[in-house]
Amino acid sequence: MIYTYIIIAMCGLILGEFVNLLIDRLPEKDNKLFKRFHCTNCGSDIKWHDCVPLVSYLFLKGRCRHCEAKISIQYPLIDLVNGAGYILVFYVNGFNVLSALYCLAFSILLVITVIDWRTYEIPPVLNVMLGILGVIRMILDFSNLLEYLIGFCVVSGFLLLLFIVTHGRGIGGGDVKLMAAAGLFIGWKNIILALALGSILGSIIHIVLMTTCKKDRMLAFGPYLSAGIVIAMLFGNQLISWYIGLL
């Protein structure tokens, strides 16, 4: 069993490199997505052996082989988070096709989290990718089709109304699309839970950041919604059952 988790972790670390690629290049909105890795300081191409997750960063002591410029801690950190996320998914959900879909969703949400945190925007292609996973999930669980179709519109419809009423000041259009795609993926019960969790996390954490770090009042909601989606995706049924038991 331990060897299986090692393989899963390695897959997560390797795909973490692609996650880093999307984080760096999607906001640029150009055609550089699939060009070779290069140093942002000197422009030198980075060879494959310098792109081994974690190992290359440690071997190079966090610096470019050519110009010795410091490499952002983002790269090994994202690799680690992605690898740990994959292990968590399979540990909680078991070894099945759904867990593989959950891992892909986790990577997409990780990209959304970092990009939205930095730019206050969610690239549309990421919501499309999550929506495609939702369609696949819906096909695999076709007997519960209605649950996913309701999930597609129940939260996103509410947020869309909020978007219209506030003229985009109360919620971003990317957040509306995110919850539509995620609702199609995890169903109506879990997407409502995800919204509640994301709202709670966003309120608490952002107030703390405003108080301690002088963070601006403007809130990037995507990271908190993504966290809520992940929690609902993995623990939603248990949390909902626990809450109903309290009533």
C-alpha positions as CSV (number, residue, x, y, z in Angstrom):
1,M,0.0,0.0,0.0
2,I,2.8,2.4,0.8
3,Y,4.3,1.9,-2.7
4,T,0.9,2.9,-4.2
5,Y,0.9,6.1,-2.2
6,I,4.5,6.8,-3.3
7,I,3.4,6.5,-6.9
8,I,0.4,8.8,-6.3
9,A,2.6,11.3,-4.7
10,M,5.1,11.2,-7.6
11,C,2.2,11.8,-10.0
12,G,1.1,14.7,-7.9
13,L,4.6,16.2,-7.9
14,I,5.0,15.8,-11.6
15,L,1.7,17.4,-12.4
16,G,2.6,20.1,-9.9
17,E,5.1,21.2,-12.6
18,F,2.2,21.7,-15.0
19,V,0.2,23.5,-12.3
20,N,3.2,25.9,-11.9
21,L,3.2,26.4,-15.7
22,L,-0.5,27.3,-15.7
23,I,0.0,29.7,-12.8
24,D,2.8,31.5,-14.5
25,R,1.5,31.6,-18.0
26,L,-2.3,31.8,-18.1
27,P,-2.4,35.4,-16.7
28,E,-0.1,36.4,-19.6
29,K,-3.0,35.7,-22.1
30,D,-0.6,34.9,-24.9
31,N,0.6,31.8,-26.8
32,K,3.5,31.0,-24.5
33,L,1.7,28.2,-22.6
34,F,3.5,25.3,-24.2
35,K,6.9,26.9,-24.9
36,R,9.9,25.5,-23.1
37,F,10.7,26.4,-19.5
38,H,13.2,29.3,-19.2
39,C,14.7,31.4,-16.5
40,T,12.7,34.6,-16.1
41,N,15.9,36.5,-15.2
42,C,18.4,35.5,-18.0
43,G,16.1,33.8,-20.4
44,S,18.1,30.6,-20.6
45,D,16.2,27.4,-21.5
46,I,15.8,25.1,-18.5
47,K,16.8,21.5,-19.3
48,W,14.6,18.6,-18.4
49,H,17.0,17.5,-15.6
50,D,16.5,20.9,-13.9
51,C,12.8,20.4,-13.9
52,V,12.6,17.3,-11.6
53,P,10.1,18.3,-8.9
54,L,11.7,19.2,-5.6
55,V,15.0,17.4,-6.4
56,S,16.2,20.0,-8.9
57,Y,15.3,22.9,-6.7
58,L,17.3,21.3,-3.8
59,F,20.2,20.3,-6.0
60,L,20.5,23.8,-7.5
61,K,20.0,25.4,-4.0
62,G,17.0,27.4,-5.3
63,R,19.0,29.2,-8.0
64,C,19.3,29.3,-11.8
65,R,22.1,27.1,-13.1
66,H,23.1,29.8,-15.6
67,C,22.8,33.2,-13.8
68,E,22.3,32.0,-10.2
69,A,19.2,34.2,-9.8
70,K,17.0,32.9,-7.0
71,I,14.1,30.6,-8.0
72,S,10.8,31.4,-6.4
73,I,9.8,29.2,-3.5
74,Q,6.4,28.9,-5.4
75,Y,7.7,26.1,-7.5
76,P,8.6,23.5,-4.9
77,L,5.8,24.6,-2.6
78,I,3.1,24.1,-5.4
79,D,4.7,20.7,-6.2
80,L,4.4,19.7,-2.5
81,V,0.8,20.9,-2.1
82,N,-0.3,19.1,-5.3
83,G,1.4,15.9,-4.2
84,A,0.0,16.1,-0.7
85,G,-3.4,16.8,-2.1
86,Y,-3.4,13.7,-4.3
87,I,-2.4,11.6,-1.4
88,L,-5.2,13.1,0.7
89,V,-7.8,12.5,-2.1
90,F,-7.0,8.8,-2.5
91,Y,-6.7,8.3,1.3
92,V,-10.1,9.8,1.9
93,N,-12.0,8.6,-1.2
94,G,-10.3,5.3,-1.9
95,F,-8.7,3.9,-5.1
96,N,-11.2,4.5,-7.9
97,V,-11.9,6.6,-11.0
98,L,-13.6,9.3,-9.0
99,S,-10.5,9.9,-7.0
100,A,-8.6,10.5,-10.2
101,L,-11.2,13.1,-11.2
102,Y,-10.9,14.7,-7.7
103,C,-7.1,14.9,-8.1
104,L,-7.5,16.8,-11.5
105,A,-10.1,19.0,-9.9
106,F,-7.7,19.7,-7.0
107,S,-5.0,20.8,-9.4
108,I,-7.4,23.1,-11.3
109,L,-8.6,24.7,-8.0
110,L,-5.0,25.1,-6.9
111,V,-4.3,27.1,-10.1
112,I,-7.4,29.2,-9.6
113,T,-6.4,29.9,-6.0
114,V,-3.0,31.3,-6.8
115,I,-4.0,33.2,-9.9
116,D,-7.1,34.8,-8.4
117,W,-5.1,35.7,-5.2
118,R,-2.6,37.5,-7.4
119,T,-4.7,39.1,-10.1
120,Y,-8.4,39.0,-8.8
121,E,-9.3,37.2,-12.0
122,I,-10.1,33.5,-12.8
123,P,-9.1,32.6,-16.4
124,P,-12.2,31.2,-18.1
125,V,-10.3,28.1,-19.4
126,L,-9.9,26.9,-15.8
127,N,-13.7,27.0,-15.2
128,V,-14.2,25.2,-18.6
129,M,-11.7,22.5,-17.5
130,L,-13.6,22.0,-14.2
131,G,-16.9,21.9,-16.1
132,I,-15.6,19.2,-18.3
133,L,-14.8,17.1,-15.2
134,G,-18.3,17.8,-14.1
135,V,-19.7,16.4,-17.3
136,I,-17.6,13.3,-17.0
137,R,-18.7,12.9,-13.4
138,M,-22.3,13.3,-14.4
139,I,-22.0,10.6,-17.1
140,L,-20.3,8.2,-14.7
141,D,-23.1,8.8,-12.2
142,F,-26.0,9.2,-14.7
143,S,-28.6,7.9,-12.3
144,N,-28.1,11.0,-10.2
145,L,-28.2,13.4,-13.2
146,L,-30.6,15.8,-11.6
147,E,-28.4,16.3,-8.6
148,Y,-25.6,17.6,-10.8
149,L,-27.9,19.7,-13.0
150,I,-29.4,21.4,-9.9
151,G,-25.8,21.9,-8.6
152,F,-24.9,23.7,-11.8
153,C,-27.5,26.4,-11.2
154,V,-28.5,26.6,-7.6
155,V,-25.5,28.5,-6.2
156,S,-24.3,30.1,-9.5
157,G,-27.9,31.4,-10.1
158,F,-27.9,33.1,-6.7
159,L,-24.4,34.6,-7.3
160,L,-25.4,35.7,-10.8
161,L,-28.4,37.6,-9.3
162,L,-26.0,39.2,-6.8
163,F,-23.6,40.1,-9.6
164,I,-26.5,41.8,-11.5
165,V,-27.9,43.6,-8.5
166,T,-24.5,44.9,-7.4
167,H,-23.2,45.6,-11.0
168,G,-20.3,43.3,-10.4
169,R,-19.2,44.9,-7.2
170,G,-20.6,42.2,-4.8
171,I,-19.2,39.2,-6.7
172,G,-17.0,38.5,-9.7
173,G,-18.1,36.9,-12.9
174,G,-15.4,34.3,-12.6
175,D,-16.7,33.3,-9.2
176,V,-20.2,32.8,-10.7
177,K,-18.8,30.5,-13.4
178,L,-16.5,28.7,-10.9
179,M,-19.5,27.7,-8.8
180,A,-21.5,26.7,-11.8
181,A,-18.7,24.3,-13.0
182,A,-18.0,23.1,-9.5
183,G,-21.8,22.5,-8.8
184,L,-21.9,20.3,-11.9
185,F,-19.0,18.4,-10.5
186,I,-20.0,17.8,-6.9
187,G,-23.8,18.2,-6.9
188,W,-26.2,20.7,-5.3
189,K,-25.8,19.7,-1.7
190,N,-22.1,19.9,-1.7
191,I,-21.9,23.1,-3.7
192,I,-24.2,24.8,-1.2
193,L,-21.9,23.6,1.6
194,A,-18.9,24.8,-0.4
195,L,-20.4,28.3,-0.7
196,A,-21.0,28.3,3.1
197,L,-17.5,27.1,3.9
198,G,-15.9,29.5,1.5
199,S,-17.8,32.5,2.9
200,I,-16.9,31.6,6.4
201,L,-13.2,31.1,5.6
202,G,-13.1,34.3,3.5
203,S,-14.7,36.4,6.2
204,I,-12.4,35.2,9.0
205,I,-9.1,35.0,7.1
206,H,-9.6,38.3,5.2
207,I,-10.5,40.2,8.4
208,V,-7.3,38.8,10.0
209,L,-5.3,39.8,7.0
210,M,-6.8,43.3,7.0
211,T,-6.0,43.6,10.7
212,T,-2.5,42.2,10.8
213,C,-1.1,42.7,7.3
214,K,-3.0,45.8,6.2
215,K,-4.6,43.9,3.4
216,D,-6.9,45.8,1.1
217,R,-10.7,45.5,1.6
218,M,-11.0,44.0,-1.9
219,L,-11.5,40.3,-1.5
220,A,-10.2,37.6,-3.9
221,F,-13.1,35.1,-3.3
222,G,-11.8,32.4,-5.6
223,P,-9.2,31.0,-3.1
224,Y,-11.8,30.6,-0.4
225,L,-14.4,29.2,-2.7
226,S,-11.8,26.7,-4.0
227,A,-11.0,25.7,-0.4
228,G,-14.7,25.2,0.3
229,I,-15.1,23.1,-2.9
230,V,-12.2,20.8,-1.9
231,I,-13.5,20.3,1.7
232,A,-17.1,19.6,0.4
233,M,-15.7,17.3,-2.3
234,L,-13.8,15.2,0.2
235,F,-15.9,15.5,3.4
236,G,-19.2,16.9,2.3
237,N,-21.4,13.9,3.0
238,Q,-20.0,13.5,6.5
239,L,-20.3,17.2,7.3
240,I,-23.9,17.4,6.0
241,S,-24.8,14.2,8.0
242,W,-23.2,15.7,11.1
243,Y,-25.1,19.0,10.7
244,I,-28.4,17.3,10.1
245,G,-27.8,15.2,13.3
246,L,-27.5,18.5,15.3
247,L,-31.0,19.6,14.3
